[in-house]
Every structure is written in structure tokens, then in C-alpha cells.
């Protein structure tokens, strides 16, 4: 017998029982008088019960609406298959995905947009106001400037849209830890003859590999985590570190190129044409603005690029150097300057450990996401 169907004895009522029930119900009494002072507490109790019933019904309506939205979301994004969807659509991190999960960006695009607009605006000002005044081969200068701009933009897109080395989460079990409830649960492994501790990530439910860290902004564990760059809006890790270095060098060359020609034009206006400082600000404000911005950008990019070269030479990440991980011990990853440079720049990059385009079962992800939020 189906347990969901009511039993026959529960649904069928004999005529005698119906008659007795009907007779036992007292007649309705219509009360037209207002309650006396002694009945105020009873009236207030009925009002509170009515409000609580309204809140309960409202909550049930919201839960029902949430289920309907989830079902429609699954039907919309699973291409007609309500039981299947893509991994990037239900990923528990804070990343933003484009091109069906092929491009992975950080959660905050403001820094990336500001950087892209600054580079594009600098290139436009240089092309329109500065390069055309150069007496010898201005078209060649403009072509070189546009080439540098494209190199910077391409590397900016690459470093901000490539998987930095996200480590997959452990979604096979809802049990976070087995055995002890110690919050600093760790494992120990040997790397190049030295013992390295592996910390347990309570969010991803994994023991993080060596040199990995959980980014609080993107909410992901990233392999060989360097830092989270706010000007790019993305984590810098194992898979996009080279593009990050290329972007720094290309941007440094680009702003140095702009500053050199801006300085030449300022020199021509001040000392050759004798326009003076006020005349320069009145006649060429865009040149002064671009020269000032390029000078600041050269200082920042130069310091950052020099620091990254130093970190490559000693085979450390920014996070490790900032936390002074090897202050009292030997760095187990230091193999000498040449081998460190080769490892950072010439070794083939590993493939992404998470296939964000793969099909997954979304209902299990919804259960885990709701449990994490709660």
C-alpha cells in the first residue's frame, strides 16, 4: 500500500458518525457587543496569532517562489535538460564567467576597467595630441604606440581571464573533517628534504597543496598563490603568473615610451619656443597630464617589476615573502637563480585542474550552496 495515500478507514465516515458530529456542533452565536475590559488580553492574543499566521504563510510563499526560480534557472541554462548543467553555472566561488566558462574573471571588475580605461586613454592622447607633432616619421611612432597598446591590453585580458590555478573543491562528502575537531588540522609532507605543513581548508574541504592559499576575495584555493591584484581584479597564481610579468614589462615600456615623447614636447615648448610654464599649461594641458601620469606609472610599475624579478630569483611568491615563511629556515624551493628563472618562465604550464565547461548535476550543488549560506 502506498504510504502517501490515506487509508480507507481514515477517509470513509459512516452516516451515524456524521450525524453525531453534526449534532455535537454547537450553533453559531453572533456576538455584536464589543469585548469588555476583561477580554482585552484574549483579543490581543488573537491578534498576535493572526500576525504569526501571516508571517508563516508569507515564508511558505517565499520558499515556493525560490523553488520555482531554481527550476526555471535549471531549465534555462541546461539547454533543455533539467537534470544537467555546467560547472561554472553552479561554482561556489565568487568568480564571474564569460564564454560558457572559458573566461574566468574576479568578482570585482572596477580595478580591471580602471586599468583598461587608463591605458586606452593614454594611448589615445598620445596618438592624437603628441605623436602628430613629431617632425620625423609620425606615422611610424603612432604605429609603434598602437602596437605597444595592443600588447598591454592583450596581456591584461589574459592575466584577468585565465584560470590562475584554482584547486577543485571536495564536493564528494558533506563531512568537513574526520576524527578530531581541531581547527588547525594539518598534514606533513617532505619537499626537497624539508618537512612542509599542509593546512586544511574548511571552505574547500581539502588539504591545500604546498605554496597554495585560499583567496578571501575570490573564495577559492589557488595553487602557488602570489597575491590578489586589485588593479586587475584577479588572483595571480601558477597559471597566469607569466602573463602578469609580461603585462608589467609591456606596461612599463608603454608608459616609458609615452613619457619620453611628452618630455621632448615639453622641452620644445619651454626652451625652444619660450612659451613659459603658464603658456605650456594653457596650450598643452594634455601633454602635461600624460607626462605626469606616465611618470607616476613608471615609478609604480618599475618598483613592482623589480620586486617580482627579485622574487623569481629566490623562488618565492609575494605571499610567502610577505609572511616571511622561510625567515628561520631554508627555502625548499630555491634551486639557484638560473633554475629558478627557468621554472618561473620556461616550464610548460599545467592544464586547468577544474573543467568549468563540464556537465554536472546541479541539485547537489544547490543543496551544498544553501547549507553553506545557512
N, C-alpha and C positions, 0 to 999 in steps of 0.2 A: 504493500500500500504506500502511496506517495505521502511522505510526512508533511508536505506543504498543503495537501488537500484536507479540508476539515472532515472529521469523522461523521458518519451518518447520525449517530446519536446526539451529536452536538448541533446539527443543523435542523433536524426534524423535531417538531414540538407537537404534542398531542393536543386535540381540541380541548380536553379537560384542563390541561395545564394552561392553555391560552385563556380559557375562561377565568380560571382562578387568578391569573396575573392581571387580567383586565379588571376584575372586581376588586383586587387588592390595591389598585392605584387610586389614591385619594383624588377627589375632584379638584379642579383648578380653582384657586382662590385669587381673585383680582383685588389687589390692595391699592387703593387710591390715596391713602393717607400717607403723609410724609413720616419718615422714621423719627422717633423720639430721641432725646439726648442719650439714652442708654444704649441705643443701637448704632451709635457713630462708629464704634470700633469694628462692628460687623460690616458696616458699609465700606470702611477703609480697607478691610481685609479683602472684600470682593474686588475693590479697585486694583489693589496690588496683584491679586491673582489674575485679573484681566490683562494687566500690563505684562506680566510674566508670560502669559499665553501668547500675547502678540509678539514678544521677543523670540519665543521658541518657534513660532510659525515663520517669522522673518529669517531666522537662522536656517530652518529647513529649506526655505526658498532659495537662499544663497548657496547652500550646498548643492541643491538640484541644478541651479544655474551653472555652478562650477563644473559639474559633471557633463552638462550639455556642451559647454565650451570646450572641455577636453576632448569629447568625442568628435566635435566638428573640427578641432585642430588636427586630430589624428587623421580624419578623412581628407582634410585639405592638403596635408604635407606628406602623406604616404602614397600619393599617386594612385588613389582608388583602392588601396589595400589598408584596411583599418587596423590590421594587426602588425604592420611593419612600418618602420620609419627610419630616418638616417640618424647616425650617431651625433652629428653636430647639432641636430634639432633638439636633442634632449641632454646635451652635455651640461654637467653640473657646475662647470667653471663660469667665470664672468666674461668669457671671450665673445667677440662678435664675428660672425662668419659671413663670407660672401662666396659667390660662385659655387653654390652647393657644397660648402665645406672645404673648398680648395684653398681659400684665403682665410687666414686666422689673424684677427686684429685684437688689440687690447680693448678693455671696456670703456676707456675714456679717450675719445678722438680729438679732444681740444688741443692737446700738445702737438699731435701729428698735423692737424690743419694749420696751426700757427706756424710750424716749421715749413710746411709746403708753401704757404702764402708768402712767408718772408723770403724764401729762395726765389719764387716766381716773380715777386715784386722787385727784388733786387736785380734780377736778370732783365726785366722789362725797363727799369730806369736806366740801367747801363746801356742797353741797346738803343733806346730812343734818344737819350739826352747826352750821353758821353761818347760812345764809340763813333758816332757820326761826325763829331767834331775833330776826330783824329785825322791829320792831313795825309798820312800814308796808309793806303790799303784799309779803309774802314770796314769793307765787306769781309775781309779775312778775319779781322778782330771780332766782328759780330758772329761769324760762323764758329770761331773758337769758343766764344762765350756761350753760344747756344749748345754746343757740344758738351761743355762742362756742366751746364744746367741740366741737360738730359741725363748725364752720368749721375749727378747728385740725386735727381728725382727718382731714377730707376733703382738706385741702391736704397733710397729712403722707402720706396714701396716694398722692396724685397725684405728689408730688415723688419718692417712693420707688419707684413702679411704672411711671413713664413713661420711655420711651427718652430718655436725656439728650442724644442726638446721636451715637450710635455710628456710626463710619465703617466701611463694609464692608471686609473683608479681600480681598487679591488671591489668590484660590484658582485662578486660571486656569493658573498655571505654578508649578512647584516651584523655579524658579531665583530666588534671592533678589536678586541683583544682576547686571547685565550690564556687562561690561568690567572696570573696576578693582575691587579688593577693599578699597577704603578703607572703614574702619568709620564715618567721619564723612561719608558720601556726602550731598551736598546739591544742591538746585536753588535758583535765584534767580528771584523774581517781583517785579513792581512793584505796590505798593498805595498809591494816592493820592500818586503821585510819589516814593515811597520804596522802596528795594530791600529785600525781605524774604526771608530764607533759609528754605527748606523742608527739614526734616530727613527722612531716610529711616528708617522704622520697620522693623527687621529681623524683628519678630514678625508684623506685619500685612502686610509686604512692599509698602508703599505710601509715597509721599511725603506726609507729613501736610500738610493744608491749613493756611493761616495761623491762628494762635491755637489750634491743636489740640495735644493732648498724649496720650501713652499712659499710662493709669492702671495702675499696677502691681497694685493690689488687684483690680480687675475684669478686667484683662488685655484692655483694649480701647482703641483710639484714639477719643477723644471730641472732637467739634467744639466750639470755643470753650470749652475746658475751664477751669472755675473752680477746683474742688477736689473731693476725695472726702470727703464728710461722714461721720464715723464714727457720729454720733448718728442719722443717717438710713439709713446703710448703702448709699448710692448716690452715684454721681458727680453733680456739679452742672455742667451744660453748657448748650448752646444751647437745648434744647427744654424743660428743666424749671427753668430759672433763675427765671422769673416765679412759678411755684408755690412755689419756695423762698423768694422775697421775701414772698409772701403768707403763707406759713407763719410766717415770722419776725414779721411785723407782727401776725398774728392771735394767735400765742402770747404776744407782748409785751402786747397788750391783755387777753388772758385772765388772765395772772398779775398784771397791774396791778389788774384788777377784783377778783380774789381777795384781794390784799394790802390793798386799801382797806377791804374789809369786815372782814377779820381785824384790821386795825389799829383799826377802830371798836369791835369787840367787846372787844379787849384794853383799849382806853381806858375802856370802860364798866365792865369788871371791876376795873381798878386804881384809877381815880379816882372813879367814881360809887359802886360797891358797896364799895370799900375792902377788897378781898379780899387784897391783897398779892401779891408775886411767887410765893411758895410756894403760896398758895391758887390762883393762876392756873394754875400748873403742875400742881397736883393736880386741879383741877376742869375745866380746859380744855386738856389737853395737845395735842389735835388742832388747836386754833386756833394755838397757839404753833408747832407743827411746820409747818403750812401757811403761816403768815406767814413763817417763816424760809426755807422752800424757795422761796416766791414771791419773796422779796427777792433771793435769790441768782440765781434765774432771770431776774428783771428786769434785774439788773446784766449778766449774760452776754448776754442777748438784746438789750439796749439797745446794748451795745458792738458786737455783731456787726451789728445792723441799721444803726447809724450808719456803720460801716466799709463796708458794702455800698452805702449811699447815696453815700458818697464815691467809691467805685469806679465807680458808674454815672455820676456827674458828670464824671469824667475818662475814661470809656470804657476801663477796664482790667478785666481779670479778677484774681482773687486770686492766681493762679499767676504772671501777668505782673508784678504789683506786688511779690510776694514775691521773685521772681528779678531784679527791677529791670531789666526788659527795655529800658526806654526812659530809663534814667538818663542816658546820654550822647548821646541823640538825641531827635528829636521823635516823639511818638506818632502814627503814621499813621492811627489810627482815631478820634482826637479830633476831633469836629465841632462842638464847642461844647456848653454844658450842656444847652440845650433839645433840640437834635437828638440828643444822647447819651441823654437820658431817653426821648425818643420811640423811638429804636432799641431800647432795652432793654425797654420796657414796652408799646409800642403797635403795633409792626410785627408782621404776621401771622407765626406760627411756621411754619417749613417742615415738610413731612411727614418721617416717618422714612426714613432712607436704606437701612435694612435691613428687608426684609419677613420677619419671623421666622415668619410663618404659611405662607410659600410652600413648595411641594414642591421637594425637591432629591434628588439621587442620593446616597445615604448612603455607598456603598462608597468613593468617592473621599475623602470626609471621614474615614473610618476610616483610610485609608492615610496621610493627612496628619497626623492626630492621633497615630498610632503613631510616625511619623517624628519628630514634634516631641518626643514623650516620650522616645524613644530618644536 
